[in-house]
Amino acid sequence: MPEYRFTCPKCDACATVDGGVRERLLVVGCPVCAGGVDTPAFVEVSPHGTDRP
Ligand SMILES: [Zn+2]
């Protein structure tokens, strides 16, 4: 399952989340400030341990 780097556009909180959590945050908002979260707040990240450049 892909992971995503979440950065809150309102409070700059950061977290690495999986796809399920991403969907949840898009609905419920930031867990820190409860601000609205949109898709650009998430950037897909490669899993650790790969040899991709
Ligand atoms: Zn926030």
mmCIF file of the protein (N, C-alpha, C, O) and its ligand, coordinates in Angstrom:
data_MODEL
# 
_entry.id   MODEL 
# 
loop_
_entity.id 
_entity.type 
_entity.pdbx_number_of_molecules 
1 polymer     1 
2 non-polymer 1 
# 
_entity_poly.entity_id                      1 
_entity_poly.type                           'polypeptide(L)' 
_entity_poly.nstd_linkage                   no 
_entity_poly.nstd_monomer                   no 
_entity_poly.pdbx_seq_one_letter_code       MPEYRFTCPKCDACATVDGGVRERLLVVGCPVCAGGVDTPAFVEVSPHGTDRP 
_entity_poly.pdbx_seq_one_letter_code_can   MPEYRFTCPKCDACATVDGGVRERLLVVGCPVCAGGVDTPAFVEVSPHGTDRP 
_entity_poly.pdbx_strand_id                 A 
# 
loop_
_entity_poly_seq.entity_id 
_entity_poly_seq.num 
_entity_poly_seq.mon_id 
_entity_poly_seq.hetero 
1 1  MET n 
1 2  PRO n 
1 3  GLU n 
1 4  TYR n 
1 5  ARG n 
1 6  PHE n 
1 7  THR n 
1 8  CYS n 
1 9  PRO n 
1 10 LYS n 
1 11 CYS n 
1 12 ASP n 
1 13 ALA n 
1 14 CYS n 
1 15 ALA n 
1 16 THR n 
1 17 VAL n 
1 18 ASP n 
1 19 GLY n 
1 20 GLY n 
1 21 VAL n 
1 22 ARG n 
1 23 GLU n 
1 24 ARG n 
1 25 LEU n 
1 26 LEU n 
1 27 VAL n 
1 28 VAL n 
1 29 GLY n 
1 30 CYS n 
1 31 PRO n 
1 32 VAL n 
1 33 CYS n 
1 34 ALA n 
1 35 GLY n 
1 36 GLY n 
1 37 VAL n 
1 38 ASP n 
1 39 THR n 
1 40 PRO n 
1 41 ALA n 
1 42 PHE n 
1 43 VAL n 
1 44 GLU n 
1 45 VAL n 
1 46 SER n 
1 47 PRO n 
1 48 HIS n 
1 49 GLY n 
1 50 THR n 
1 51 ASP n 
1 52 ARG n 
1 53 PRO n 
# 
loop_
_struct_asym.id 
_struct_asym.entity_id 
A 1 
B 2 
# 
loop_
_chem_comp.id 
_chem_comp.type 
_chem_comp.mon_nstd_flag 
ALA 'L-peptide linking' y 
ARG 'L-peptide linking' y 
ASP 'L-peptide linking' y 
CYS 'L-peptide linking' y 
GLU 'L-peptide linking' y 
GLY 'peptide linking'   y 
HIS 'L-peptide linking' y 
LEU 'L-peptide linking' y 
LYS 'L-peptide linking' y 
MET 'L-peptide linking' y 
PHE 'L-peptide linking' y 
PRO 'L-peptide linking' y 
SER 'L-peptide linking' y 
THR 'L-peptide linking' y 
TYR 'L-peptide linking' y 
VAL 'L-peptide linking' y 
ZN  non-polymer         . 
# 
_pdbx_entity_nonpoly.entity_id   2 
_pdbx_entity_nonpoly.name        ? 
_pdbx_entity_nonpoly.comp_id     ZN 
# 
_pdbx_nonpoly_scheme.asym_id         B 
_pdbx_nonpoly_scheme.entity_id       2 
_pdbx_nonpoly_scheme.mon_id          ZN 
_pdbx_nonpoly_scheme.ndb_seq_num     1 
_pdbx_nonpoly_scheme.pdb_seq_num     101 
_pdbx_nonpoly_scheme.auth_seq_num    101 
_pdbx_nonpoly_scheme.pdb_mon_id      ZN 
_pdbx_nonpoly_scheme.auth_mon_id     ZN 
_pdbx_nonpoly_scheme.pdb_strand_id   A 
_pdbx_nonpoly_scheme.pdb_ins_code    . 
# 
loop_
_atom_site.group_PDB 
_atom_site.id 
_atom_site.type_symbol 
_atom_site.label_atom_id 
_atom_site.label_alt_id 
_atom_site.label_comp_id 
_atom_site.label_asym_id 
_atom_site.label_entity_id 
_atom_site.label_seq_id 
_atom_site.pdbx_PDB_ins_code 
_atom_site.Cartn_x 
_atom_site.Cartn_y 
_atom_site.Cartn_z 
_atom_site.occupancy 
_atom_site.B_iso_or_equiv 
_atom_site.pdbx_formal_charge 
_atom_site.auth_seq_id 
_atom_site.auth_comp_id 
_atom_site.auth_asym_id 
_atom_site.auth_atom_id 
_atom_site.pdbx_PDB_model_num 
ATOM   1   N  N  . MET A 1 1  ? 0.857   -1.201 0.000  1.00 0.00 ? 1   MET A N  1 
ATOM   2   C  CA . MET A 1 1  ? 0.000   0.000  0.000  1.00 0.00 ? 1   MET A CA 1 
ATOM   3   C  C  . MET A 1 1  ? 0.888   1.245  0.000  1.00 0.00 ? 1   MET A C  1 
ATOM   4   O  O  . MET A 1 1  ? 1.834   1.330  0.784  1.00 0.00 ? 1   MET A O  1 
ATOM   5   N  N  . PRO A 1 2  ? 0.599   2.188  -0.852 1.00 0.00 ? 2   PRO A N  1 
ATOM   6   C  CA . PRO A 1 2  ? 1.427   3.398  -0.888 1.00 0.00 ? 2   PRO A CA 1 
ATOM   7   C  C  . PRO A 1 2  ? 1.296   4.194  0.398  1.00 0.00 ? 2   PRO A C  1 
ATOM   8   O  O  . PRO A 1 2  ? 0.275   4.152  1.085  1.00 0.00 ? 2   PRO A O  1 
ATOM   9   N  N  . GLU A 1 3  ? 2.348   4.910  0.696  1.00 0.00 ? 3   GLU A N  1 
ATOM   10  C  CA . GLU A 1 3  ? 2.313   5.803  1.841  1.00 0.00 ? 3   GLU A CA 1 
ATOM   11  C  C  . GLU A 1 3  ? 2.380   7.242  1.344  1.00 0.00 ? 3   GLU A C  1 
ATOM   12  O  O  . GLU A 1 3  ? 2.865   7.525  0.248  1.00 0.00 ? 3   GLU A O  1 
ATOM   13  N  N  . TYR A 1 4  ? 1.885   8.124  2.173  1.00 0.00 ? 4   TYR A N  1 
ATOM   14  C  CA . TYR A 1 4  ? 1.820   9.521  1.801  1.00 0.00 ? 4   TYR A CA 1 
ATOM   15  C  C  . TYR A 1 4  ? 2.396   10.377 2.916  1.00 0.00 ? 4   TYR A C  1 
ATOM   16  O  O  . TYR A 1 4  ? 2.226   10.089 4.100  1.00 0.00 ? 4   TYR A O  1 
ATOM   17  N  N  . ARG A 1 5  ? 3.075   11.429 2.509  1.00 0.00 ? 5   ARG A N  1 
ATOM   18  C  CA . ARG A 1 5  ? 3.561   12.409 3.442  1.00 0.00 ? 5   ARG A CA 1 
ATOM   19  C  C  . ARG A 1 5  ? 2.499   13.502 3.545  1.00 0.00 ? 5   ARG A C  1 
ATOM   20  O  O  . ARG A 1 5  ? 2.209   14.210 2.581  1.00 0.00 ? 5   ARG A O  1 
ATOM   21  N  N  . PHE A 1 6  ? 1.933   13.614 4.740  1.00 0.00 ? 6   PHE A N  1 
ATOM   22  C  CA . PHE A 1 6  ? 0.894   14.616 4.969  1.00 0.00 ? 6   PHE A CA 1 
ATOM   23  C  C  . PHE A 1 6  ? 1.509   15.846 5.601  1.00 0.00 ? 6   PHE A C  1 
ATOM   24  O  O  . PHE A 1 6  ? 2.228   15.760 6.596  1.00 0.00 ? 6   PHE A O  1 
ATOM   25  N  N  . THR A 1 7  ? 1.222   16.974 5.017  1.00 0.00 ? 7   THR A N  1 
ATOM   26  C  CA . THR A 1 7  ? 1.600   18.246 5.627  1.00 0.00 ? 7   THR A CA 1 
ATOM   27  C  C  . THR A 1 7  ? 0.354   19.123 5.677  1.00 0.00 ? 7   THR A C  1 
ATOM   28  O  O  . THR A 1 7  ? -0.225  19.465 4.646  1.00 0.00 ? 7   THR A O  1 
ATOM   29  N  N  . CYS A 1 8  ? -0.042  19.478 6.887  1.00 0.00 ? 8   CYS A N  1 
ATOM   30  C  CA . CYS A 1 8  ? -1.246  20.285 7.035  1.00 0.00 ? 8   CYS A CA 1 
ATOM   31  C  C  . CYS A 1 8  ? -1.019  21.685 6.467  1.00 0.00 ? 8   CYS A C  1 
ATOM   32  O  O  . CYS A 1 8  ? -0.045  22.347 6.826  1.00 0.00 ? 8   CYS A O  1 
ATOM   33  N  N  . PRO A 1 9  ? -1.909  22.139 5.583  1.00 0.00 ? 9   PRO A N  1 
ATOM   34  C  CA . PRO A 1 9  ? -1.756  23.475 4.999  1.00 0.00 ? 9   PRO A CA 1 
ATOM   35  C  C  . PRO A 1 9  ? -2.020  24.595 6.001  1.00 0.00 ? 9   PRO A C  1 
ATOM   36  O  O  . PRO A 1 9  ? -1.672  25.748 5.746  1.00 0.00 ? 9   PRO A O  1 
ATOM   37  N  N  . LYS A 1 10 ? -2.622  24.270 7.117  1.00 0.00 ? 10  LYS A N  1 
ATOM   38  C  CA . LYS A 1 10 ? -2.976  25.305 8.089  1.00 0.00 ? 10  LYS A CA 1 
ATOM   39  C  C  . LYS A 1 10 ? -1.983  25.390 9.241  1.00 0.00 ? 10  LYS A C  1 
ATOM   40  O  O  . LYS A 1 10 ? -1.566  26.483 9.623  1.00 0.00 ? 10  LYS A O  1 
ATOM   41  N  N  . CYS A 1 11 ? -1.601  24.241 9.798  1.00 0.00 ? 11  CYS A N  1 
ATOM   42  C  CA . CYS A 1 11 ? -0.742  24.276 10.988 1.00 0.00 ? 11  CYS A CA 1 
ATOM   43  C  C  . CYS A 1 11 ? 0.635   23.656 10.747 1.00 0.00 ? 11  CYS A C  1 
ATOM   44  O  O  . CYS A 1 11 ? 1.468   23.625 11.653 1.00 0.00 ? 11  CYS A O  1 
ATOM   45  N  N  . ASP A 1 12 ? 0.878   23.155 9.512  1.00 0.00 ? 12  ASP A N  1 
ATOM   46  C  CA . ASP A 1 12 ? 2.175   22.581 9.152  1.00 0.00 ? 12  ASP A CA 1 
ATOM   47  C  C  . ASP A 1 12 ? 2.519   21.311 9.913  1.00 0.00 ? 12  ASP A C  1 
ATOM   48  O  O  . ASP A 1 12 ? 3.683   20.910 9.943  1.00 0.00 ? 12  ASP A O  1 
ATOM   49  N  N  . ALA A 1 13 ? 1.541   20.677 10.521 1.00 0.00 ? 13  ALA A N  1 
ATOM   50  C  CA . ALA A 1 13 ? 1.791   19.372 11.115 1.00 0.00 ? 13  ALA A CA 1 
ATOM   51  C  C  . ALA A 1 13 ? 2.156   18.379 10.019 1.00 0.00 ? 13  ALA A C  1 
ATOM   52  O  O  . ALA A 1 13 ? 1.601   18.425 8.922  1.00 0.00 ? 13  ALA A O  1 
ATOM   53  N  N  . CYS A 1 14 ? 3.099   17.475 10.322 1.00 0.00 ? 14  CYS A N  1 
ATOM   54  C  CA . CYS A 1 14 ? 3.539   16.490 9.337  1.00 0.00 ? 14  CYS A CA 1 
ATOM   55  C  C  . CYS A 1 14 ? 3.305   15.088 9.875  1.00 0.00 ? 14  CYS A C  1 
ATOM   56  O  O  . CYS A 1 14 ? 3.431   14.843 11.075 1.00 0.00 ? 14  CYS A O  1 
ATOM   57  N  N  . ALA A 1 15 ? 2.964   14.172 8.979  1.00 0.00 ? 15  ALA A N  1 
ATOM   58  C  CA . ALA A 1 15 ? 2.828   12.777 9.357  1.00 0.00 ? 15  ALA A CA 1 
ATOM   59  C  C  . ALA A 1 15 ? 2.935   11.930 8.102  1.00 0.00 ? 15  ALA A C  1 
ATOM   60  O  O  . ALA A 1 15 ? 2.600   12.383 7.008  1.00 0.00 ? 15  ALA A O  1 
ATOM   61  N  N  . THR A 1 16 ? 3.395   10.718 8.261  1.00 0.00 ? 16  THR A N  1 
ATOM   62  C  CA . THR A 1 16 ? 3.378   9.755  7.167  1.00 0.00 ? 16  THR A CA 1 
ATOM   63  C  C  . THR A 1 16 ? 2.197   8.829  7.385  1.00 0.00 ? 16  THR A C  1 
ATOM   64  O  O  . THR A 1 16 ? 2.066   8.214  8.443  1.00 0.00 ? 16  THR A O  1 
ATOM   65  N  N  . VAL A 1 17 ? 1.344   8.732  6.386  1.00 0.00 ? 17  VAL A N  1 
ATOM   66  C  CA . VAL A 1 17 ? 0.101   7.980  6.531  1.00 0.00 ? 17  VAL A CA 1 
ATOM   67  C  C  . VAL A 1 17 ? -0.051  7.016  5.367  1.00 0.00 ? 17  VAL A C  1 
ATOM   68  O  O  . VAL A 1 17 ? 0.563   7.195  4.316  1.00 0.00 ? 17  VAL A O  1 
ATOM   69  N  N  . ASP A 1 18 ? -0.873  5.995  5.562  1.00 0.00 ? 18  ASP A N  1 
ATOM   70  C  CA . ASP A 1 18 ? -1.170  5.102  4.449  1.00 0.00 ? 18  ASP A CA 1 
ATOM   71  C  C  . ASP A 1 18 ? -2.451  5.568  3.740  1.00 0.00 ? 18  ASP A C  1 
ATOM   72  O  O  . ASP A 1 18 ? -3.075  6.556  4.129  1.00 0.00 ? 18  ASP A O  1 
ATOM   73  N  N  . GLY A 1 19 ? -2.814  4.837  2.707  1.00 0.00 ? 19  GLY A N  1 
ATOM   74  C  CA . GLY A 1 19 ? -3.934  5.271  1.884  1.00 0.00 ? 19  GLY A CA 1 
ATOM   75  C  C  . GLY A 1 19 ? -5.241  5.386  2.651  1.00 0.00 ? 19  GLY A C  1 
ATOM   76  O  O  . GLY A 1 19 ? -6.036  6.293  2.405  1.00 0.00 ? 19  GLY A O  1 
ATOM   77  N  N  . GLY A 1 20 ? -5.464  4.458  3.588  1.00 0.00 ? 20  GLY A N  1 
ATOM   78  C  CA . GLY A 1 20 ? -6.691  4.493  4.356  1.00 0.00 ? 20  GLY A CA 1 
ATOM   79  C  C  . GLY A 1 20 ? -6.778  5.715  5.251  1.00 0.00 ? 20  GLY A C  1 
ATOM   80  O  O  . GLY A 1 20 ? -7.826  6.349  5.371  1.00 0.00 ? 20  GLY A O  1 
ATOM   81  N  N  . VAL A 1 21 ? -5.652  6.029  5.876  1.00 0.00 ? 21  VAL A N  1 
ATOM   82  C  CA . VAL A 1 21 ? -5.617  7.203  6.750  1.00 0.00 ? 21  VAL A CA 1 
ATOM   83  C  C  . VAL A 1 21 ? -5.765  8.484  5.919  1.00 0.00 ? 21  VAL A C  1 
ATOM   84  O  O  . VAL A 1 21 ? -6.405  9.446  6.343  1.00 0.00 ? 21  VAL A O  1 
ATOM   85  N  N  . ARG A 1 22 ? -5.162  8.472  4.735  1.00 0.00 ? 22  ARG A N  1 
ATOM   86  C  CA . ARG A 1 22 ? -5.300  9.623  3.845  1.00 0.00 ? 22  ARG A CA 1 
ATOM   87  C  C  . ARG A 1 22 ? -6.778  9.895  3.550  1.00 0.00 ? 22  ARG A C  1 
ATOM   88  O  O  . ARG A 1 22 ? -7.243  11.029 3.659  1.00 0.00 ? 22  ARG A O  1 
ATOM   89  N  N  . GLU A 1 23 ? -7.503  8.849  3.178  1.00 0.00 ? 23  GLU A N  1 
ATOM   90  C  CA . GLU A 1 23 ? -8.917  9.014  2.878  1.00 0.00 ? 23  GLU A CA 1 
ATOM   91  C  C  . GLU A 1 23 ? -9.668  9.566  4.085  1.00 0.00 ? 23  GLU A C  1 
ATOM   92  O  O  . GLU A 1 23 ? -10.570 10.393 3.957  1.00 0.00 ? 23  GLU A O  1 
ATOM   93  N  N  . ARG A 1 24 ? -9.265  9.080  5.272  1.00 0.00 ? 24  ARG A N  1 
ATOM   94  C  CA . ARG A 1 24 ? -9.948  9.503  6.491  1.00 0.00 ? 24  ARG A CA 1 
ATOM   95  C  C  . ARG A 1 24 ? -9.691  10.978 6.784  1.00 0.00 ? 24  ARG A C  1 
ATOM   96  O  O  . ARG A 1 24 ? -10.603 11.723 7.143  1.00 0.00 ? 24  ARG A O  1 
ATOM   97  N  N  . LEU A 1 25 ? -8.432  11.382 6.625  1.00 0.00 ? 25  LEU A N  1 
ATOM   98  C  CA . LEU A 1 25 ? -8.098  12.776 6.910  1.00 0.00 ? 25  LEU A CA 1 
ATOM   99  C  C  . LEU A 1 25 ? -8.773  13.724 5.925  1.00 0.00 ? 25  LEU A C  1 
ATOM   100 O  O  . LEU A 1 25 ? -9.129  14.847 6.282  1.00 0.00 ? 25  LEU A O  1 
ATOM   101 N  N  . LEU A 1 26 ? -8.947  13.271 4.690  1.00 0.00 ? 26  LEU A N  1 
ATOM   102 C  CA . LEU A 1 26 ? -9.648  14.101 3.708  1.00 0.00 ? 26  LEU A CA 1 
ATOM   103 C  C  . LEU A 1 26 ? -11.087 14.356 4.148  1.00 0.00 ? 26  LEU A C  1 
ATOM   104 O  O  . LEU A 1 26 ? -11.680 15.377 3.798  1.00 0.00 ? 26  LEU A O  1 
ATOM   105 N  N  . VAL A 1 27 ? -11.638 13.429 4.910  1.00 0.00 ? 27  VAL A N  1 
ATOM   106 C  CA . VAL A 1 27 ? -13.025 13.565 5.374  1.00 0.00 ? 27  VAL A CA 1 
ATOM   107 C  C  . VAL A 1 27 ? -13.087 14.352 6.687  1.00 0.00 ? 27  VAL A C  1 
ATOM   108 O  O  . VAL A 1 27 ? -13.875 15.287 6.829  1.00 0.00 ? 27  VAL A O  1 
ATOM   109 N  N  . VAL A 1 28 ? -12.233 13.950 7.648  1.00 0.00 ? 28  VAL A N  1 
ATOM   110 C  CA . VAL A 1 28 ? -12.379 14.502 8.996  1.00 0.00 ? 28  VAL A CA 1 
ATOM   111 C  C  . VAL A 1 28 ? -11.495 15.732 9.236  1.00 0.00 ? 28  VAL A C  1 
ATOM   112 O  O  . VAL A 1 28 ? -11.722 16.484 10.185 1.00 0.00 ? 28  VAL A O  1 
ATOM   113 N  N  . GLY A 1 29 ? -10.494 15.935 8.382  1.00 0.00 ? 29  GLY A N  1 
ATOM   114 C  CA . GLY A 1 29 ? -9.616  17.086 8.547  1.00 0.00 ? 29  GLY A CA 1 
ATOM   115 C  C  . GLY A 1 29 ? -8.377  16.751 9.347  1.00 0.00 ? 29  GLY A C  1 
ATOM   116 O  O  . GLY A 1 29 ? -8.169  15.612 9.764  1.00 0.00 ? 29  GLY A O  1 
ATOM   117 N  N  . CYS A 1 30 ? -7.551  17.778 9.553  1.00 0.00 ? 30  CYS A N  1 
ATOM   118 C  CA . CYS A 1 30 ? -6.285  17.613 10.259 1.00 0.00 ? 30  CYS A CA 1 
ATOM   119 C  C  . CYS A 1 30 ? -6.510  17.139 11.692 1.00 0.00 ? 30  CYS A C  1 
ATOM   120 O  O  . CYS A 1 30 ? -7.356  17.689 12.398 1.00 0.00 ? 30  CYS A O  1 
ATOM   121 N  N  . PRO A 1 31 ? -5.754  16.113 12.133 1.00 0.00 ? 31  PRO A N  1 
ATOM   122 C  CA . PRO A 1 31 ? -5.911  15.617 13.501 1.00 0.00 ? 31  PRO A CA 1 
ATOM   123 C  C  . PRO A 1 31 ? -5.361  16.576 14.549 1.00 0.00 ? 31  PRO A C  1 
ATOM   124 O  O  . PRO A 1 31 ? -5.657  16.432 15.735 1.00 0.00 ? 31  PRO A O  1 
ATOM   125 N  N  . VAL A 1 32 ? -4.575  17.539 14.129 1.00 0.00 ? 32  VAL A N  1 
ATOM   126 C  CA . VAL A 1 32 ? -3.970  18.479 15.080 1.00 0.00 ? 32  VAL A CA 1 
ATOM   127 C  C  . VAL A 1 32 ? -4.833  19.728 15.243 1.00 0.00 ? 32  VAL A C  1 
ATOM   128 O  O  . VAL A 1 32 ? -5.171  20.115 16.362 1.00 0.00 ? 32  VAL A O  1 
ATOM   129 N  N  . CYS A 1 33 ? -5.188  20.359 14.114 1.00 0.00 ? 33  CYS A N  1 
ATOM   130 C  CA . CYS A 1 33 ? -5.899  21.639 14.201 1.00 0.00 ? 33  CYS A CA 1 
ATOM   131 C  C  . CYS A 1 33 ? -7.342  21.534 13.708 1.00 0.00 ? 33  CYS A C  1 
ATOM   132 O  O  . CYS A 1 33 ? -8.101  22.501 13.783 1.00 0.00 ? 33  CYS A O  1 
ATOM   133 N  N  . ALA A 1 34 ? -7.718  20.347 13.200 1.00 0.00 ? 34  ALA A N  1 
ATOM   134 C  CA . ALA A 1 34 ? -9.074  20.121 12.708 1.00 0.00 ? 34  ALA A CA 1 
ATOM   135 C  C  . ALA A 1 34 ? -9.410  20.968 11.484 1.00 0.00 ? 34  ALA A C  1 
ATOM   136 O  O  . ALA A 1 34 ? -10.574 21.097 11.104 1.00 0.00 ? 34  ALA A O  1 
ATOM   137 N  N  . GLY A 1 35 ? -8.377  21.539 10.876 1.00 0.00 ? 35  GLY A N  1 
ATOM   138 C  CA . GLY A 1 35 ? -8.613  22.308 9.660  1.00 0.00 ? 35  GLY A CA 1 
ATOM   139 C  C  . GLY A 1 35 ? -8.904  21.393 8.481  1.00 0.00 ? 35  GLY A C  1 
ATOM   140 O  O  . GLY A 1 35 ? -8.550  20.214 8.505  1.00 0.00 ? 35  GLY A O  1 
ATOM   141 N  N  . GLY A 1 36 ? -9.537  21.920 7.470  1.00 0.00 ? 36  GLY A N  1 
ATOM   142 C  CA . GLY A 1 36 ? -9.840  21.146 6.279  1.00 0.00 ? 36  GLY A CA 1 
ATOM   143 C  C  . GLY A 1 36 ? -8.566  20.723 5.562  1.00 0.00 ? 36  GLY A C  1 
ATOM   144 O  O  . GLY A 1 36 ? -7.598  21.481 5.495  1.00 0.00 ? 36  GLY A O  1 
ATOM   145 N  N  . VAL A 1 37 ? -8.577  19.510 5.027  1.00 0.00 ? 37  VAL A N  1 
ATOM   146 C  CA . VAL A 1 37 ? -7.419  18.950 4.337  1.00 0.00 ? 37  VAL A CA 1 
ATOM   147 C  C  . VAL A 1 37 ? -7.838  18.599 2.916  1.00 0.00 ? 37  VAL A C  1 
ATOM   148 O  O  . VAL A 1 37 ? -8.871  17.966 2.697  1.00 0.00 ? 37  VAL A O  1 
ATOM   149 N  N  . ASP A 1 38 ? -7.025  19.016 1.959  1.00 0.00 ? 38  ASP A N  1 
ATOM   150 C  CA . ASP A 1 38 ? -7.314  18.715 0.572  1.00 0.00 ? 38  ASP A CA 1 
ATOM   151 C  C  . ASP A 1 38 ? -6.222  17.816 0.001  1.00 0.00 ? 38  ASP A C  1 
ATOM   152 O  O  . ASP A 1 38 ? -5.174  17.634 0.620  1.00 0.00 ? 38  ASP A O  1 
ATOM   153 N  N  . THR A 1 39 ? -6.467  17.263 -1.163 1.00 0.00 ? 39  THR A N  1 
ATOM   154 C  CA . THR A 1 39 ? -5.530  16.293 -1.737 1.00 0.00 ? 39  THR A CA 1 
ATOM   155 C  C  . THR A 1 39 ? -4.101  16.818 -1.903 1.00 0.00 ? 39  THR A C  1 
ATOM   156 O  O  . THR A 1 39 ? -3.167  16.033 -1.739 1.00 0.00 ? 39  THR A O  1 
ATOM   157 N  N  . PRO A 1 40 ? -3.876  18.103 -2.221 1.00 0.00 ? 40  PRO A N  1 
ATOM   158 C  CA . PRO A 1 40 ? -2.489  18.562 -2.342 1.00 0.00 ? 40  PRO A CA 1 
ATOM   159 C  C  . PRO A 1 40 ? -1.682  18.484 -1.047 1.00 0.00 ? 40  PRO A C  1 
ATOM   160 O  O  . PRO A 1 40 ? -0.458  18.612 -1.080 1.00 0.00 ? 40  PRO A O  1 
ATOM   161 N  N  . ALA A 1 41 ? -2.342  18.278 0.089  1.00 0.00 ? 41  ALA A N  1 
ATOM   162 C  CA . ALA A 1 41 ? -1.633  18.140 1.354  1.00 0.00 ? 41  ALA A CA 1 
ATOM   163 C  C  . ALA A 1 41 ? -0.892  16.800 1.447  1.00 0.00 ? 41  ALA A C  1 
ATOM   164 O  O  . ALA A 1 41 ? -0.099  16.586 2.364  1.00 0.00 ? 41  ALA A O  1 
ATOM   165 N  N  . PHE A 1 42 ? -1.154  15.909 0.498  1.00 0.00 ? 42  PHE A N  1 
ATOM   166 C  CA . PHE A 1 42 ? -0.547  14.579 0.530  1.00 0.00 ? 42  PHE A CA 1 
ATOM   167 C  C  . PHE A 1 42 ? 0.386   14.386 -0.661 1.00 0.00 ? 42  PHE A C  1 
ATOM   168 O  O  . PHE A 1 42 ? 0.014   14.654 -1.803 1.00 0.00 ? 42  PHE A O  1 
ATOM   169 N  N  . VAL A 1 43 ? 1.584   13.925 -0.386 1.00 0.00 ? 43  VAL A N  1 
ATOM   170 C  CA . VAL A 1 43 ? 2.542   13.595 -1.440 1.00 0.00 ? 43  VAL A CA 1 
ATOM   171 C  C  . VAL A 1 43 ? 2.941   12.136 -1.262 1.00 0.00 ? 43  VAL A C  1 
ATOM   172 O  O  . VAL A 1 43 ? 3.374   11.728 -0.185 1.00 0.00 ? 43  VAL A O  1 
ATOM   173 N  N  . GLU A 1 44 ? 2.790   11.356 -2.327 1.00 0.00 ? 44  GLU A N  1 
ATOM   174 C  CA . GLU A 1 44 ? 3.126   9.944  -2.217 1.00 0.00 ? 44  GLU A CA 1 
ATOM   175 C  C  . GLU A 1 44 ? 4.626   9.788  -2.012 1.00 0.00 ? 44  GLU A C  1 
ATOM   176 O  O  . GLU A 1 44 ? 5.428   10.459 -2.662 1.00 0.00 ? 44  GLU A O  1 
ATOM   177 N  N  . VAL A 1 45 ? 4.989   8.901  -1.107 1.00 0.00 ? 45  VAL A N  1 
ATOM   178 C  CA . VAL A 1 45 ? 6.399   8.652  -0.829 1.00 0.00 ? 45  VAL A CA 1 
ATOM   179 C  C  . VAL A 1 45 ? 6.722   7.193  -1.102 1.00 0.00 ? 45  VAL A C  1 
ATOM   180 O  O  . VAL A 1 45 ? 5.874   6.314  -0.949 1.00 0.00 ? 45  VAL A O  1 
ATOM   181 N  N  . SER A 1 46 ? 7.962   6.948  -1.509 1.00 0.00 ? 46  SER A N  1 
ATOM   182 C  CA . SER A 1 46 ? 8.398   5.580  -1.755 1.00 0.00 ? 46  SER A CA 1 
ATOM   183 C  C  . SER A 1 46 ? 8.657   4.887  -0.427 1.00 0.00 ? 46  SER A C  1 
ATOM   184 O  O  . SER A 1 46 ? 9.125   5.517  0.521  1.00 0.00 ? 46  SER A O  1 
ATOM   185 N  N  . PRO A 1 47 ? 8.358   3.601  -0.350 1.00 0.00 ? 47  PRO A N  1 
ATOM   186 C  CA . PRO A 1 47 ? 8.666   2.860  0.872  1.00 0.00 ? 47  PRO A CA 1 
ATOM   187 C  C  . PRO A 1 47 ? 10.167  2.863  1.147  1.00 0.00 ? 47  PRO A C  1 
ATOM   188 O  O  . PRO A 1 47 ? 10.987  2.939  0.232  1.00 0.00 ? 47  PRO A O  1 
ATOM   189 N  N  . HIS A 1 48 ? 10.499  2.778  2.418  1.00 0.00 ? 48  HIS A N  1 
ATOM   190 C  CA . HIS A 1 48 ? 11.905  2.704  2.780  1.00 0.00 ? 48  HIS A CA 1 
ATOM   191 C  C  . HIS A 1 48 ? 12.491  1.385  2.292  1.00 0.00 ? 48  HIS A C  1 
ATOM   192 O  O  . HIS A 1 48 ? 11.788  0.378  2.199  1.00 0.00 ? 48  HIS A O  1 
ATOM   193 N  N  . GLY A 1 49 ? 13.770  1.399  1.985  1.00 0.00 ? 49  GLY A N  1 
ATOM   194 C  CA . GLY A 1 49 ? 14.450  0.172  1.665  1.00 0.00 ? 49  GLY A CA 1 
ATOM   195 C  C  . GLY A 1 49 ? 14.498  -0.142 0.181  1.00 0.00 ? 49  GLY A C  1 
ATOM   196 O  O  . GLY A 1 49 ? 15.065  -1.164 -0.204 1.00 0.00 ? 49  GLY A O  1 
ATOM   197 N  N  . THR A 1 50 ? 13.938  0.683  -0.644 1.00 0.00 ? 50  THR A N  1 
ATOM   198 C  CA . THR A 1 50 ? 14.059  0.456  -2.081 1.00 0.00 ? 50  THR A CA 1 
ATOM   199 C  C  . THR A 1 50 ? 15.336  1.104  -2.594 1.00 0.00 ? 50  THR A C  1 
ATOM   200 O  O  . THR A 1 50 ? 15.924  1.965  -1.940 1.00 0.00 ? 50  THR A O  1 
ATOM   201 N  N  . ASP A 1 51 ? 15.746  0.676  -3.768 1.00 0.00 ? 51  ASP A N  1 
ATOM   202 C  CA . ASP A 1 51 ? 16.963  1.255  -4.333 1.00 0.00 ? 51  ASP A CA 1 
ATOM   203 C  C  . ASP A 1 51 ? 16.647  2.230  -5.458 1.00 0.00 ? 51  ASP A C  1 
ATOM   204 O  O  . ASP A 1 51 ? 17.493  2.535  -6.298 1.00 0.00 ? 51  ASP A O  1 
ATOM   205 N  N  . ARG A 1 52 ? 15.421  2.707  -5.453 1.00 0.00 ? 52  ARG A N  1 
ATOM   206 C  CA . ARG A 1 52 ? 15.091  3.707  -6.465 1.00 0.00 ? 52  ARG A CA 1 
ATOM   207 C  C  . ARG A 1 52 ? 15.810  5.015  -6.145 1.00 0.00 ? 52  ARG A C  1 
ATOM   208 O  O  . ARG A 1 52 ? 15.900  5.416  -4.984 1.00 0.00 ? 52  ARG A O  1 
ATOM   209 N  N  . PRO A 1 53 ? 16.314  5.667  -7.170 1.00 0.00 ? 53  PRO A N  1 
ATOM   210 C  CA . PRO A 1 53 ? 17.030  6.927  -6.942 1.00 0.00 ? 53  PRO A CA 1 
ATOM   211 C  C  . PRO A 1 53 ? 16.109  8.033  -6.448 1.00 0.00 ? 53  PRO A C  1 
ATOM   212 O  O  . PRO A 1 53 ? 16.561  9.153  -6.211 1.00 0.00 ? 53  PRO A O  1 
HETATM 213 ZN ZN . ZN  B 2 .  ? -3.451  21.202 10.990 1.00 0.00 2 101 ZN  A ZN 1 
# 
